[in-house]
């Protein structure tokens, strides 16, 4: 049993060294509210030049320079915030030189989080805008992302200061079945795509003698980076969630399956696991109890199909990442034939707040059937690209137009490469599992790609079908051959060689692939095609007639220069990669034999002299 002192459970590291959560909290509070300059060094920040900013700050300042995760607004990276002792943080955006940086706003470290931290004598910067009132943050509710961009990812005392490991402390005095019941009543559904009730999955595994816990961090959707950002910015939240899940189902061993293409996430998770072990939150006799559990990292090679849970299990076991027939499901017979619970990063990160705040807290958010919040990566034709967390039930229009500040939206794809394209007219749909399914799309893991009028919907469908064809493991015939045939047909249409009968063939093939494929990849791969046919069928017909309205499909686009508008500036000729433009009588003309329809001349002409037809 835990060693008790002053009513608190204390954690034994060694017999001669004891650490308790209250002391760790105070250490973390001191660090959070000391003088410091924090630089966002997740992958998005690094890509924008955060490491260079970090080095410059270290060379010029004697202040405490800290590295934190992603604060969400990736469009404004590198983000840096400066905190004077006992005051709120002042955030700067697009930092190249701190002296010239623009102030984004100010915030207190806990403002986005449901876990409030008490600290005296805090003073805000009233002359600057408040960050929570910025359009990007205004409608967000951060549960999963509660610590990202706030704490130093590998400082366990800061994690504890923000409420970390209190939930684990709490469940160690509960019965495993009571923990499962708490998760069931919260209404949490798996955030990896299918939306299966998390508590029910745990219950099934417990009844079958649960052996293993797996975190699915094989995030392969183009444009999606939710899981990566959580692992980079707050790895302890996932580790604590997995540990609570292990206690609930009776598991002794867990794995974080993460693609090796995420080197920073892999590094931080591996280091966080070692730190958790050192402090007695992993390993034998966790927090002085008789409960033991440990976690290892398994690196994937980047196969999209390994996001499917049985293919992931095969990969960990050392086999080719191919899906297996279900039932039995992993909760009944999973890793090495033993009952296994697999949840994705976002699901595990939700567990600690649910336990700590009670199931009612989580169930109060969202809709009747889709509780809580959802993390999305918002990319494409939006001003505010980034990582957001919003309550379930918010409209897609609010997300895209109010948070993303997008204009001239044509469609939004939800659910990644096997999701569907929802037209602007239907963007008032509530973001929940059932409503998106009714429109022919899916929630997926949380990718949102916004498209405007410059997007060709036929080309979009072709791109995602090609992606699914390449990523198909090839095990089952409907997926392997069906997707190949579908790609060939849609390629014909984008080249102007298709017919109306090809559309009928595509619809029949889509039905076969969706209903006869073995796993979720094949079953959902036709979604981009089916939704674009459903909502943008006219574009397919125009391609068959030899026109691409968006001017994307090169085989259907021609360019010419209008002599009356040409000023002879020569910009088109300078930018033509095919050398297809020549000067004739002080104006320029395009040689149709040499033209490759790349559109460079159309893009650079400032006088609207280049016409697309």
VEXDREN-2710 file (C-alpha; in Angstrom, 1 decimal):
% VEXDREN-2710
k/r/px/py/pz
1/UNK/0.0/0.0/0.0
2/UNK/1.1/3.6/-0.5
3/UNK/3.1/5.3/2.3
4/UNK/0.9/8.0/3.7
5/UNK/1.9/11.3/5.3
6/UNK/-0.4/14.2/5.9
7/UNK/-3.1/12.5/3.9
8/UNK/-1.0/12.4/0.7
9/UNK/0.3/9.4/-1.2
10/UNK/4.0/9.5/-1.5
11/UNK/6.1/8.0/-4.2
12/UNK/9.2/6.0/-3.3
13/UNK/12.1/6.2/-5.8
14/UNK/14.5/4.4/-3.4
15/UNK/14.3/3.7/0.3
16/UNK/16.5/6.7/0.9
17/UNK/14.8/9.1/-1.4
18/UNK/11.2/10.1/-1.4
19/UNK/9.3/12.5/-3.7
20/UNK/5.7/13.5/-3.2
21/UNK/3.3/15.2/-5.6
22/UNK/2.9/18.4/-3.5
23/UNK/6.7/19.0/-3.5
24/UNK/6.8/18.4/-7.3
25/UNK/3.9/20.7/-7.8
26/UNK/5.6/23.5/-5.9
27/UNK/8.8/23.0/-7.8
28/UNK/6.9/23.2/-11.1
29/UNK/4.9/26.3/-10.0
30/UNK/8.2/28.0/-9.2
31/UNK/9.5/27.3/-12.7
32/UNK/6.3/28.2/-14.5
33/UNK/6.1/31.6/-12.8
34/UNK/9.8/32.5/-12.7
35/UNK/11.4/34.9/-15.1
36/UNK/11.7/33.0/-18.3
37/UNK/11.6/33.2/-22.1
38/UNK/9.8/30.2/-23.7
39/UNK/10.3/29.3/-27.4
40/UNK/8.0/26.9/-29.2
41/UNK/10.2/24.1/-30.5
42/UNK/7.8/21.5/-31.8
43/UNK/8.3/20.4/-35.4
44/UNK/6.2/23.3/-36.7
45/UNK/8.2/25.9/-34.8
46/UNK/11.5/24.3/-35.8
47/UNK/10.5/24.4/-39.5
48/UNK/9.8/28.1/-39.1
49/UNK/13.2/28.8/-37.6
50/UNK/12.7/28.4/-33.8
51/UNK/16.0/26.8/-33.2
52/UNK/17.8/29.8/-34.7
53/UNK/15.8/32.1/-32.5
54/UNK/16.5/29.9/-29.5
55/UNK/20.3/30.1/-30.1
56/UNK/20.2/33.8/-30.6
57/UNK/18.3/34.3/-27.3
58/UNK/20.7/32.2/-25.4
59/UNK/23.6/34.2/-26.8
60/UNK/22.1/37.5/-25.9
61/UNK/20.2/36.9/-22.7
62/UNK/21.0/35.6/-19.2
63/UNK/17.4/34.8/-18.6
64/UNK/16.0/31.3/-18.2
65/UNK/15.4/30.2/-21.8
66/UNK/12.9/27.3/-22.0
67/UNK/11.7/25.1/-24.8
68/UNK/8.0/24.3/-24.9
69/UNK/5.7/22.6/-27.4
70/UNK/3.2/24.0/-29.9
71/UNK/0.8/26.7/-28.7
72/UNK/-1.4/25.9/-31.7
73/UNK/-1.2/28.8/-34.0
74/UNK/1.3/27.3/-36.4
75/UNK/0.8/30.2/-38.9
76/UNK/2.5/32.5/-36.5
77/UNK/5.6/30.4/-35.7
78/UNK/8.1/30.9/-34.4
79/UNK/6.2/31.8/-31.2
80/UNK/8.1/33.2/-28.2
81/UNK/6.6/34.3/-24.9
82/UNK/8.3/36.3/-22.2
83/UNK/7.3/36.0/-18.5
84/UNK/8.3/38.2/-15.7
85/UNK/8.2/36.8/-12.2
86/UNK/4.6/36.4/-11.0
87/UNK/3.0/37.9/-14.1
88/UNK/1.2/36.6/-17.2
89/UNK/3.1/35.6/-20.3
90/UNK/3.4/38.1/-23.2
91/UNK/3.4/36.2/-26.5
92/UNK/5.3/37.3/-29.6
93/UNK/4.5/36.0/-33.1
94/UNK/6.7/35.5/-36.3
95/UNK/9.8/36.0/-34.3
96/UNK/13.0/36.5/-36.3
97/UNK/14.4/39.2/-34.0
98/UNK/12.8/39.6/-30.7
99/UNK/13.2/43.4/-30.8
100/UNK/11.1/43.6/-34.0
101/UNK/8.5/40.9/-33.1
102/UNK/4.8/41.7/-33.0
103/UNK/2.8/41.0/-29.8
104/UNK/0.1/38.4/-30.3
105/UNK/-1.4/38.7/-26.8
106/UNK/-1.0/37.7/-23.2
107/UNK/-2.3/34.8/-21.1
108/UNK/-2.0/33.0/-17.9
109/UNK/-0.5/29.5/-18.2
110/UNK/-3.7/27.7/-17.1
111/UNK/-6.3/29.8/-19.0
112/UNK/-6.9/27.2/-21.8
113/UNK/-7.0/24.3/-19.3
114/UNK/-9.9/22.9/-17.3
115/UNK/-7.3/22.3/-14.5
116/UNK/-7.0/25.6/-12.6
117/UNK/-3.8/26.3/-10.8
118/UNK/-3.8/28.8/-7.9
119/UNK/-0.9/31.2/-7.6
120/UNK/-0.9/34.5/-5.8
121/UNK/0.1/38.0/-7.0
122/UNK/-0.5/37.5/-10.7
123/UNK/-0.6/40.7/-12.8
124/UNK/-1.7/40.8/-16.5
125/UNK/-0.6/43.1/-19.3
126/UNK/-3.8/45.0/-19.7
127/UNK/-2.5/47.2/-22.5
128/UNK/-2.1/44.2/-24.8
129/UNK/-4.9/41.9/-26.3
130/UNK/-5.8/38.9/-24.3
131/UNK/-4.8/35.7/-26.1
132/UNK/-8.0/33.9/-25.3
133/UNK/-9.9/36.6/-27.1
134/UNK/-8.0/36.1/-30.4
135/UNK/-10.2/34.5/-33.1
136/UNK/-8.0/31.5/-33.2
137/UNK/-8.4/30.7/-29.5
138/UNK/-11.8/32.2/-28.7
139/UNK/-13.9/29.1/-29.2
140/UNK/-11.3/26.6/-28.1
141/UNK/-11.6/24.4/-25.0
142/UNK/-8.3/22.7/-24.3
143/UNK/-8.4/19.4/-22.5
144/UNK/-6.0/17.3/-24.6
145/UNK/-3.8/20.3/-25.4
146/UNK/-4.0/21.7/-21.9
147/UNK/-0.3/21.8/-21.4
148/UNK/1.1/22.1/-25.0
149/UNK/3.0/25.3/-25.4
150/UNK/2.9/26.0/-21.7
151/UNK/5.1/23.5/-19.9
152/UNK/8.6/22.3/-20.8
153/UNK/7.7/18.8/-22.2
154/UNK/10.3/16.9/-20.2
155/UNK/10.0/18.7/-16.9
156/UNK/7.9/16.4/-14.8
157/UNK/7.6/18.9/-12.0
158/UNK/5.9/21.4/-14.4
159/UNK/3.5/18.6/-15.5
160/UNK/2.7/17.9/-11.9
161/UNK/2.1/21.6/-11.2
162/UNK/-0.6/21.6/-13.9
163/UNK/-2.4/18.6/-12.2
164/UNK/-0.3/15.8/-13.6
165/UNK/-0.3/12.4/-11.8
166/UNK/-3.1/13.5/-9.4
167/UNK/-5.4/11.2/-11.5
168/UNK/-3.0/8.3/-11.2
169/UNK/-2.8/8.9/-7.4
170/UNK/-6.6/9.0/-7.3
171/UNK/-7.2/5.7/-9.2
172/UNK/-4.7/3.8/-7.1
173/UNK/-7.3/4.0/-4.3
174/UNK/-10.1/2.9/-6.6
175/UNK/-11.1/-0.5/-7.8
176/UNK/-10.2/-1.2/-11.5
177/UNK/-13.9/-1.7/-12.3
178/UNK/-14.7/1.7/-10.8
179/UNK/-12.1/3.3/-13.1
180/UNK/-13.6/1.6/-16.1
181/UNK/-17.1/2.8/-15.1
182/UNK/-15.8/6.4/-14.8
183/UNK/-14.5/6.3/-18.3
184/UNK/-17.7/4.7/-19.6
185/UNK/-19.9/7.3/-18.0
186/UNK/-17.8/10.1/-19.4
187/UNK/-18.9/9.0/-22.9
188/UNK/-15.3/9.2/-24.3
189/UNK/-15.1/7.6/-27.7
190/UNK/-11.8/6.6/-29.4
191/UNK/-10.3/9.5/-31.2
192/UNK/-8.4/7.4/-33.8
193/UNK/-11.3/7.4/-36.3
194/UNK/-13.9/4.8/-35.6
195/UNK/-15.2/6.4/-32.4
196/UNK/-15.7/3.1/-30.5
197/UNK/-16.6/3.7/-26.8
198/UNK/-13.3/3.7/-24.8
199/UNK/-14.8/2.4/-21.6
200/UNK/-16.5/-0.4/-23.3
201/UNK/-13.3/-1.5/-25.0
202/UNK/-11.6/-1.4/-21.6
203/UNK/-14.4/-3.5/-20.0
204/UNK/-14.1/-6.2/-22.7
205/UNK/-10.3/-6.4/-22.2
206/UNK/-10.7/-6.6/-18.4
207/UNK/-13.2/-9.4/-18.7
208/UNK/-10.8/-11.3/-20.9
209/UNK/-7.8/-10.8/-18.6
210/UNK/-6.2/-7.8/-20.2
211/UNK/-2.5/-8.1/-20.8
212/UNK/-1.3/-5.2/-23.0
213/UNK/-1.8/-1.5/-23.5
214/UNK/-0.9/0.2/-26.9
215/UNK/-0.8/3.8/-27.8
216/UNK/-1.4/4.2/-31.6
217/UNK/0.8/7.1/-32.7
218/UNK/1.0/6.0/-36.3
219/UNK/-0.4/9.2/-37.6
220/UNK/-0.2/9.0/-41.4
221/UNK/-2.9/11.3/-42.8
222/UNK/-1.5/14.0/-45.1
223/UNK/-1.7/17.3/-43.3
224/UNK/-2.5/15.8/-39.9
225/UNK/-0.2/16.4/-37.0
226/UNK/-2.4/16.2/-33.9
227/UNK/-0.7/13.2/-32.2
228/UNK/2.8/14.4/-33.1
229/UNK/2.2/17.7/-31.4
230/UNK/0.8/16.2/-28.2
231/UNK/3.8/13.8/-28.0
232/UNK/6.2/16.6/-28.6
233/UNK/4.5/19.0/-26.2
234/UNK/3.1/16.9/-23.4
235/UNK/4.3/13.3/-23.4
236/UNK/3.6/12.7/-19.7
237/UNK/-0.2/13.2/-20.3
238/UNK/-0.1/10.2/-22.7
239/UNK/2.1/8.1/-20.4
240/UNK/-0.2/8.8/-17.4
241/UNK/-3.3/7.9/-19.4
242/UNK/-1.8/4.6/-20.5
243/UNK/-0.8/3.9/-16.9
244/UNK/-4.4/4.5/-15.7
245/UNK/-5.7/2.3/-18.5
246/UNK/-3.2/-0.5/-17.5
247/UNK/-4.4/-0.4/-13.9
248/UNK/-8.0/-0.6/-15.1
249/UNK/-7.6/-3.7/-17.4
250/UNK/-4.8/-5.4/-15.4
251/UNK/-2.0/-4.9/-17.9
252/UNK/1.7/-5.0/-17.0
253/UNK/3.2/-3.8/-20.3
254/UNK/2.5/-1.1/-22.8
255/UNK/3.8/0.1/-26.2
256/UNK/3.8/3.5/-27.9
257/UNK/3.8/2.6/-31.6
258/UNK/5.1/5.7/-33.3
259/UNK/6.3/6.2/-36.8
260/UNK/10.1/6.8/-37.2
261/UNK/9.3/9.8/-39.4
262/UNK/8.6/11.7/-36.1
263/UNK/12.1/11.8/-34.7
264/UNK/11.4/14.7/-32.2
265/UNK/8.3/12.9/-30.9
266/UNK/10.2/9.6/-30.6
267/UNK/13.0/11.3/-28.7
268/UNK/10.7/13.1/-26.2
269/UNK/8.6/10.1/-25.6
270/UNK/11.6/7.9/-24.9
271/UNK/13.1/10.5/-22.6
272/UNK/9.7/11.0/-20.8
273/UNK/9.4/7.3/-20.2
274/UNK/12.8/7.2/-18.5
275/UNK/12.0/10.2/-16.4
276/UNK/8.7/8.7/-15.3
277/UNK/10.5/5.5/-14.3
278/UNK/13.1/7.5/-12.4
279/UNK/10.3/9.2/-10.3
280/UNK/8.4/6.0/-9.7
281/UNK/5.5/6.6/-12.0
282/UNK/6.4/3.6/-14.2
283/UNK/8.0/0.3/-13.4
284/UNK/7.7/-1.8/-10.3
285/UNK/5.5/-0.8/-7.3
286/UNK/4.2/2.5/-8.9
287/UNK/3.8/5.2/-6.3
288/UNK/4.6/2.7/-3.5
289/UNK/1.7/0.3/-4.4
290/UNK/1.8/-3.2/-5.6
291/UNK/0.8/-2.1/-9.1
292/UNK/3.6/-2.5/-11.7
293/UNK/3.5/-1.3/-15.3
294/UNK/6.1/-0.3/-17.9
295/UNK/6.1/1.2/-21.4
296/UNK/8.4/0.7/-24.4
297/UNK/8.5/2.5/-27.7
298/UNK/8.0/0.6/-30.9
299/UNK/9.0/2.4/-34.1
300/UNK/7.0/2.0/-37.3
301/UNK/8.3/2.4/-40.8
302/UNK/5.5/4.8/-41.9
303/UNK/3.0/2.5/-43.4
304/UNK/-0.4/4.2/-43.4
305/UNK/-2.2/0.8/-43.1
306/UNK/-0.5/0.3/-39.7
307/UNK/-2.9/2.9/-38.3
308/UNK/-5.4/0.0/-38.4
309/UNK/-5.1/-1.7/-35.0
310/UNK/-4.6/-5.3/-36.2
311/UNK/-2.0/-4.3/-38.8
312/UNK/-0.3/-2.3/-36.0
313/UNK/-0.3/-5.4/-33.8
314/UNK/1.3/-7.5/-36.6
315/UNK/4.0/-4.9/-37.0
316/UNK/4.9/-4.9/-33.3
317/UNK/5.0/-8.7/-33.4
318/UNK/7.6/-8.5/-36.2
319/UNK/5.3/-9.4/-39.1
320/UNK/4.3/-7.5/-42.2
321/UNK/1.8/-4.7/-41.3
322/UNK/-1.3/-6.4/-42.7
323/UNK/-4.8/-6.3/-41.1
324/UNK/-6.4/-9.4/-39.7
325/UNK/-9.9/-10.7/-39.9
326/UNK/-12.1/-9.5/-37.0
327/UNK/-13.6/-10.8/-34.8
328/UNK/-11.8/-11.7/-32.5
329/UNK/-11.1/-8.1/-31.7
330/UNK/-7.8/-7.0/-30.0
331/UNK/-9.6/-6.5/-26.7
332/UNK/-10.3/-10.2/-26.9
333/UNK/-7.2/-11.5/-28.7
334/UNK/-4.6/-9.0/-29.6
335/UNK/-0.9/-8.6/-29.2
336/UNK/0.7/-12.1/-29.1
337/UNK/-2.8/-13.5/-28.8
338/UNK/-3.5/-11.7/-25.5
339/UNK/-6.3/-9.2/-24.7
340/UNK/-5.0/-5.8/-25.7
341/UNK/-6.4/-2.2/-25.5
342/UNK/-5.4/0.1/-28.3
343/UNK/-6.2/3.8/-28.2
344/UNK/-4.7/6.6/-30.0
345/UNK/-2.6/9.5/-28.5
346/UNK/-5.6/11.9/-28.2
347/UNK/-7.7/9.3/-26.4
348/UNK/-5.0/8.5/-23.8
349/UNK/-4.4/12.3/-23.2
350/UNK/-8.1/12.6/-22.3
351/UNK/-8.0/10.0/-19.5
352/UNK/-6.2/12.0/-16.8
353/UNK/-8.6/15.0/-16.9
354/UNK/-11.6/12.7/-16.9
355/UNK/-10.5/10.9/-13.8
356/UNK/-9.3/14.0/-12.0
357/UNK/-12.3/16.2/-12.7
358/UNK/-14.9/13.5/-12.7
359/UNK/-16.9/12.0/-15.7
360/UNK/-19.5/14.8/-15.4
361/UNK/-16.9/17.4/-16.5
362/UNK/-16.1/15.6/-19.8
363/UNK/-19.7/14.6/-20.4
364/UNK/-20.8/18.2/-20.1
365/UNK/-18.9/19.0/-23.2
366/UNK/-20.0/18.1/-26.7
367/UNK/-23.3/16.5/-27.9
368/UNK/-25.4/13.6/-26.7
369/UNK/-23.6/10.9/-28.6
370/UNK/-20.2/12.7/-29.1
371/UNK/-18.9/13.9/-25.7
372/UNK/-15.9/16.1/-24.9
373/UNK/-13.6/17.9/-27.3
374/UNK/-11.8/17.1/-30.5
375/UNK/-8.4/18.1/-31.7
376/UNK/-8.0/19.1/-35.4
377/UNK/-5.2/20.1/-37.6
378/UNK/-6.6/23.0/-39.6
379/UNK/-4.7/23.3/-42.9
380/UNK/-5.2/24.4/-46.5
381/UNK/-6.8/27.7/-47.7
382/UNK/-7.1/29.2/-44.2
383/UNK/-5.4/32.2/-42.7
384/UNK/-4.9/30.6/-39.3
385/UNK/-3.4/27.3/-39.9
386/UNK/-2.7/25.3/-36.8
387/UNK/-3.8/22.9/-34.1
388/UNK/-7.1/23.5/-32.5
389/UNK/-9.3/21.8/-29.8
390/UNK/-13.0/22.5/-29.9
391/UNK/-16.1/21.1/-28.2
392/UNK/-17.9/18.4/-30.2
393/UNK/-21.0/19.8/-31.8
394/UNK/-19.4/23.0/-32.9
395/UNK/-20.3/23.7/-36.5
396/UNK/-17.8/23.1/-39.3
397/UNK/-18.5/26.7/-40.5
398/UNK/-17.4/28.1/-37.1
399/UNK/-14.2/26.1/-37.2
400/UNK/-13.3/27.0/-40.8
401/UNK/-14.5/30.6/-41.0
402/UNK/-14.3/32.0/-37.5
403/UNK/-11.2/30.1/-36.1
404/UNK/-9.4/29.5/-39.4
405/UNK/-10.6/32.8/-40.9
406/UNK/-11.0/31.2/-44.3
407/UNK/-12.7/33.0/-47.2
408/UNK/-14.1/31.8/-50.5
409/UNK/-14.4/28.2/-49.2
410/UNK/-15.4/25.6/-51.7
411/UNK/-15.2/22.5/-49.7
412/UNK/-13.7/21.0/-46.5
413/UNK/-12.3/17.5/-46.3
414/UNK/-12.7/15.9/-42.9
415/UNK/-11.2/12.6/-41.8
416/UNK/-7.9/12.5/-43.8
417/UNK/-7.3/10.7/-47.1
418/UNK/-10.2/8.3/-46.6
419/UNK/-12.6/11.1/-45.4
420/UNK/-15.1/13.0/-47.5
421/UNK/-15.4/16.4/-49.0
422/UNK/-18.2/18.6/-47.6
423/UNK/-19.3/21.5/-49.7
424/UNK/-19.6/25.1/-48.4
425/UNK/-23.4/24.9/-48.4
426/UNK/-23.4/22.1/-45.8
427/UNK/-20.8/23.6/-43.5
428/UNK/-23.3/24.3/-40.8
429/UNK/-23.2/20.6/-39.9
430/UNK/-22.3/19.9/-36.3
431/UNK/-18.9/18.3/-35.9
432/UNK/-19.7/14.9/-34.4
433/UNK/-19.4/11.3/-35.5
434/UNK/-23.0/10.7/-36.7
435/UNK/-23.6/14.0/-38.4
436/UNK/-20.4/13.8/-40.5
437/UNK/-21.2/10.2/-41.4
438/UNK/-24.6/11.2/-42.7
439/UNK/-22.9/13.5/-45.2
440/UNK/-20.7/10.7/-46.4
441/UNK/-17.6/11.7/-44.5
442/UNK/-16.0/10.6/-41.3
443/UNK/-14.4/12.2/-38.2
444/UNK/-11.2/10.3/-38.7
445/UNK/-8.3/11.2/-36.5
446/UNK/-8.9/15.0/-37.0
447/UNK/-7.5/16.3/-40.2
448/UNK/-9.3/19.3/-41.8
449/UNK/-8.3/20.4/-45.2
450/UNK/-9.9/23.6/-46.5
451/UNK/-10.2/24.1/-50.3
452/UNK/-11.2/27.2/-52.3
453/UNK/-12.4/27.8/-55.8
454/UNK/-8.9/27.2/-57.2
455/UNK/-9.3/23.5/-56.2
456/UNK/-10.4/20.9/-58.8
457/UNK/-12.6/18.4/-56.9
458/UNK/-11.9/15.7/-59.5
459/UNK/-8.2/16.1/-59.0
460/UNK/-8.7/16.0/-55.2
461/UNK/-10.5/12.7/-55.5
462/UNK/-7.8/11.4/-57.7
463/UNK/-5.0/12.4/-55.3
464/UNK/-6.6/10.7/-52.3
465/UNK/-7.5/7.5/-54.3
466/UNK/-3.8/7.4/-55.5
467/UNK/-2.7/7.8/-51.9
468/UNK/-4.9/4.9/-50.7
469/UNK/-3.8/2.7/-53.6
470/UNK/-0.2/3.2/-52.7
471/UNK/-0.7/2.7/-49.0
472/UNK/-2.9/-0.4/-49.4
473/UNK/-1.2/-3.5/-48.1
474/UNK/-2.6/-5.5/-50.9
475/UNK/-3.8/-8.3/-48.8
476/UNK/-7.4/-8.3/-49.9
477/UNK/-8.5/-8.3/-53.6
478/UNK/-11.3/-5.6/-53.4
479/UNK/-8.8/-3.0/-52.0
480/UNK/-5.8/-4.0/-54.1
481/UNK/-7.5/-4.3/-57.5
482/UNK/-10.5/-2.1/-56.9
483/UNK/-8.5/1.0/-56.0
484/UNK/-6.2/0.4/-58.9
485/UNK/-9.1/0.3/-61.4
486/UNK/-10.7/3.3/-59.8
487/UNK/-7.4/5.3/-60.1
488/UNK/-7.2/4.3/-63.8
489/UNK/-10.8/5.5/-64.5
490/UNK/-10.5/8.8/-62.7
491/UNK/-7.1/9.4/-64.5
492/UNK/-9.0/9.0/-67.8
493/UNK/-11.5/11.6/-66.7
494/UNK/-8.9/14.2/-65.7
495/UNK/-7.2/13.7/-69.1
496/UNK/-10.5/14.4/-71.0
497/UNK/-10.7/10.8/-72.2
498/UNK/-13.5/9.7/-69.9
499/UNK/-17.2/9.1/-70.5
500/UNK/-20.4/9.1/-68.5
501/UNK/-20.2/5.3/-68.3
502/UNK/-16.9/5.7/-66.5
503/UNK/-18.7/7.5/-63.7
504/UNK/-21.1/4.6/-63.4
505/UNK/-18.2/2.2/-63.2
506/UNK/-16.6/4.3/-60.5
507/UNK/-19.7/4.2/-58.4
508/UNK/-20.0/0.4/-58.7
509/UNK/-16.4/-0.1/-57.9
510/UNK/-16.6/2.2/-54.9
511/UNK/-19.5/0.2/-53.5
512/UNK/-17.6/-3.1/-53.9
513/UNK/-14.4/-1.8/-52.3
514/UNK/-16.3/-0.2/-49.4
515/UNK/-18.3/-3.3/-48.6
516/UNK/-15.9/-6.1/-49.4
517/UNK/-12.5/-4.8/-48.1
518/UNK/-11.0/-6.4/-45.1
519/UNK/-10.0/-3.3/-43.0
520/UNK/-10.9/0.3/-42.5
521/UNK/-8.5/1.6/-45.1
522/UNK/-10.4/-0.1/-48.0
523/UNK/-13.8/0.4/-46.5
524/UNK/-13.4/4.2/-46.3
525/UNK/-11.0/4.8/-49.3
526/UNK/-13.9/5.5/-51.7
527/UNK/-15.2/8.4/-49.5
528/UNK/-13.4/11.2/-51.4
529/UNK/-14.7/9.9/-54.7
530/UNK/-18.3/9.3/-53.5
531/UNK/-18.6/12.7/-51.8
532/UNK/-17.2/14.6/-54.7
533/UNK/-19.5/12.8/-57.0
534/UNK/-22.4/13.5/-54.6
535/UNK/-21.7/17.2/-54.3
536/UNK/-19.6/18.2/-57.3
537/UNK/-20.9/15.8/-60.0
538/UNK/-21.0/18.7/-62.5
539/UNK/-17.2/19.0/-62.4
540/UNK/-16.9/15.4/-63.5
541/UNK/-19.3/16.0/-66.4
542/UNK/-17.3/19.1/-67.4
543/UNK/-14.1/17.1/-67.4
544/UNK/-15.7/14.6/-69.7
545/UNK/-16.7/17.5/-71.9
546/UNK/-13.1/18.6/-72.0
547/UNK/-13.0/21.4/-69.4
548/UNK/-11.4/21.7/-66.0
549/UNK/-13.1/24.7/-64.4
550/UNK/-10.3/25.2/-61.8
551/UNK/-7.6/25.0/-64.5
552/UNK/-5.8/22.3/-62.5
553/UNK/-5.9/19.3/-64.9
554/UNK/-3.2/20.1/-67.4
555/UNK/-4.5/17.9/-70.2
556/UNK/-7.7/20.0/-70.3
557/UNK/-6.2/23.5/-70.0
558/UNK/-4.8/25.8/-72.6
559/UNK/-3.3/29.3/-72.3
560/UNK/-3.1/32.2/-74.7
561/UNK/-2.0/35.8/-74.5
562/UNK/-4.5/38.6/-75.4
563/UNK/-2.5/41.0/-77.6
564/UNK/-4.6/44.1/-76.6
565/UNK/-3.7/43.5/-72.9
566/UNK/-0.1/42.5/-73.3
567/UNK/2.3/45.3/-72.3
568/UNK/5.4/43.5/-73.5
569/UNK/6.9/43.3/-70.0
570/UNK/8.3/39.8/-70.7
571/UNK/7.5/38.5/-67.2
572/UNK/5.6/35.5/-68.7
573/UNK/8.6/34.6/-70.9
574/UNK/11.0/34.8/-68.0
575/UNK/8.9/32.4/-65.9
576/UNK/8.1/29.8/-68.7
577/UNK/9.9/26.5/-67.9
578/UNK/9.2/25.1/-71.4
579/UNK/10.5/28.2/-73.3
580/UNK/7.1/28.2/-75.1
581/UNK/6.7/32.0/-75.1
582/UNK/8.3/34.3/-77.7
583/UNK/8.2/38.0/-78.5
584/UNK/6.3/38.9/-81.7
585/UNK/5.8/42.5/-82.7
586/UNK/6.5/43.9/-79.2
587/UNK/4.0/41.5/-77.6
588/UNK/4.3/37.9/-76.5
589/UNK/2.7/34.8/-77.8
590/UNK/2.5/31.2/-76.6
591/UNK/3.5/28.3/-78.9
592/UNK/0.8/25.7/-78.3
593/UNK/3.2/22.9/-79.4
594/UNK/5.7/23.7/-76.7
595/UNK/3.3/24.7/-73.9
596/UNK/3.0/22.2/-71.0
597/UNK/0.0/24.0/-69.4
598/UNK/1.9/24.6/-66.2
599/UNK/0.1/28.0/-65.6
600/UNK/3.3/29.9/-64.7
601/UNK/2.5/32.7/-67.2
602/UNK/-1.1/32.9/-65.9
603/UNK/0.2/33.3/-62.3
604/UNK/2.8/35.9/-62.9
605/UNK/1.0/38.2/-65.4
606/UNK/0.0/41.5/-63.6
607/UNK/-2.1/42.8/-66.5
608/UNK/-4.6/39.8/-66.9
609/UNK/-3.2/39.4/-70.4
610/UNK/-2.9/35.6/-70.1
611/UNK/-6.2/33.8/-70.7
612/UNK/-7.0/30.3/-69.6
613/UNK/-9.4/28.4/-71.8
END
